[in-house]
Amino acid sequence: MTAQEISRLLKSLADPVRAEHSGRYFKTGPGEYGEGDRFLGVRVPDLRAQVNKCGAVSLEDIQALLMSDFHEERLFALLLLVRKFAKGDEKEKTAIYNLYLKNTHRINNWDLVDSSASYIVGSYLESRDRRILYKLAKSASVWERRIAVISTFQFIGNNQFDDALKLAGQLLEDEHDLIHKAVGWMLREIGKRNMAVEKAYLLAHYKKMPRTMLRYAIEKFPEQERKKYLMGEV
């Protein structure tokens, strides 16, 4: 399918009421993190169903979709990239990884990052140099910083925790709530696999962590233990 055909398809599924709700949910108002983004009002399960139904789509057409003003078209492009990456050979994986990093300005909301970063950037860097993540974590763009954090989910799934912990330290004083949530989430995922590693990190840093980051990290702890962390009494 071409970008134009996909765009027409998604517009045929549009729901104005849902679009208005999505605009509020993803903070598109003046001064908010998603300022100016536009929505068609297509549900994510419906987008995924259409991705599964559509045939081959070229990287050129995916690039065109990433340039769309509509959030769902950009998400559709990213879901196509994830699918293509999973099935691709090394040459194609490299092309997709490079396209992704050249277009981070179009991966500009938390769901777009979370649906793609670990599956593309994390997977690609699994057996490669990961210094790019530390560069992204220093970016002025909150989305590039979130890409860096969420990419480590791939490593965490394979019990490789070092990069997630190092990035957590690098971003400990980040001012953005979306980074606090992402780091806390990755710490929680580490805890699911090795609680001792998470608790060692928390013991060293929890008193300095932003409140949201800490809350996300300890979300699955027993209630009394959570209270001790939140009160600074561990």
N, C-alpha and C positions, 0 to 999 in steps of 0.2 A: 504493500500500500504506500501511497505517497503522503507527504505531510498535508497536502490539501484535502485528500480523501479522509484522512484521520480527523482533521479539523472539522470537516462537514459532519462526520459521524458524531463527534463529541457534542457539537452544537445541536444536533438533533435530539440529544439526550438531556439537554439543559433544563433546569428547573429554577426559575427566577426566585422563588421563595427560599429554596435551599441556598441559592447563590447569595442572597442577602444575609442569611444566617452565617454562612461561611465567611463572609467579609468581616462580620463582627468577631467570630471565633478566632480568626487568624490575624486580628489586630491590624486592619487596613486603614484606620483613621489617621488623620494628621498627627505626625510625631510618633506614631506607633511603629513597631518593628516591620510590619507588612504594609506600610503606607503605600497606597495607590494600586495595590494588587487587585486584579479583577477575577471574578469567579463565574463559571457557567452554572454551577449547582449540580454537578455530577458526583454521585457517591463513589467512594474509593472501591468498594467491591465491584461496582459496575465498570469502573476503569480497568480493574484487573481482569475482569471477564473479557473485555474487549481486547486487551493485550494478548490474552491467550488465544483469542479467535483470529486475530489478524496475522497475515503471513509475514514474509520477510520485509523488513524496512531498512533502507540504506542509512548509513551514518549521516549522509547529507540531509536526508529527510528528517532524521532525528534532530540534527542540529537546527533545522528550520523550526521544528516544534519547540525546541528550547528557547527560541527567540519570541515565542508567543506572549502576548499580554495576558493570556488567560492561564491561571494557576493550574487547572486540570490538564491543559495541553502540555505544560512543562513537566508535570508529574507523569503524564503518559510517556513522554520522551524518556524520562529517567527509568521508568519501569521497563521500557523497551531496551534501554542500555543494559540494565541488570540482566535481562533475559539473554541478550546477545553476548554479554561478557561470559555468562555461565556456559554457553555453548561454543564459544570461540576458541581458536587456536592462539598461540602466544602472540603472533603478529596482530591479530584482531584485538586481543586483550590490551595490548600496548596502545593501539590506536584509540580504543575506548577510554582507557585511563587518561591519555593525553587530552582527548576531547573534553572529558569531565573537568580536568583541572583548568583548562582554558576557558571554561564557561561557568566558573563558580559564581559569577555575578548573576547568573540566571537560576542558580540553585539557592533561592533566596527566601526560604521559609523553613521552619524546623521540620515539617513533614517531608519536604523535598529532600532535605539532608538525610533524615532518618531512614527514608525508603531506599537509599542508594549508597551512601558513603561506605559502609562496612562491606557491602557486596562488590563494590568496584575498587575503591582506593584500598580498603583493608585487605581484600583478597589479592590485589595486585602486589601489595607490599609484603605479603606473607613471607616470601623468601628473598626480599630485596632490602636495600638500604631504606631506612624509615625517616631519614632526616627531614624530608619534606613535611612531615607531620608537625615537627617543631617549628618550622618556618610558618606553616599555616596557623599554628597556635599563637603566633606573634602578630598576626594580621590585624589591621584595623577593622576588617569585616567580621562581624559576629558569625556569619555563615561559614566562613573559612575556618574560624576557630572551632565552630561546632563540627564541621567536617573532620577536623583533626581528632577530636574526642571520639566521635561516633565511629570513626574508622577502626578504632582499637577494639571494638566489639568483636571483630573477626579474630583478633589475637586472643582475647579473653576466652572465646569459645574453645580455643585450643590450649587453654591453661598457660598462656603467655601474658603475664601481667605487668611486666616492667614498663612498657611504653605508656600504658594507661595510668600507672602510678606517677611516672615522671611528668606526664602532661597535666595530671591533676595538681601536682606541685607547681608547675609553671603557671597554671591558671587559677591558683588559689585566691588571688586578689582581683580576679576579673570582675568587672562591674556589672555584667549583664546576667539577668536572671536565667536566660536560656542556656548560658554556659554553666551556671550553678546546677541547673537541672541535669544537664548532660553529664557533667562530671560525677554528680551524686549517683546517677543511674549506672554509670560504668563501675563505680565503687561497689554498688549493690550487686552488680553482676559478678564481680570478683568474689564477693562474699558468698554467693550461691555455690561457687566452685571451691573456694578455700577461705573459710571464715577467719582463720588465723591471719591470713595475709591482709584482709580488709581491716580487721581489728588492730593490727600492728600499725597500719597507716593511720587509722583514726586516732589511736592513742597519741601519735606524734603530732597530729594536725587538727583534731576536731575543735579545739578551742579557738582556732583562728579561721575556721571554715565559715563561709557565708551560711546563714541559717537554712536557706533552701537547699543548698548542697548537702548539708548534714542531714536534713530531714529525708531527702531522697536516698542517701546512703544507708540510713538505719531503718528504712521503712518496714523491713521484714523482721526487725529485732523484736523480742518480747517487749510488751508495753513498759514494764518497770525498767528494763535496760534502756529503752529509748528515752525515758524520762531522765535517767541519770546523765546520758549524753547531752540532752538539751539543757540540763541544769548545770552542766560542767562539773559533775561529781564522779566521773569515772576514775 
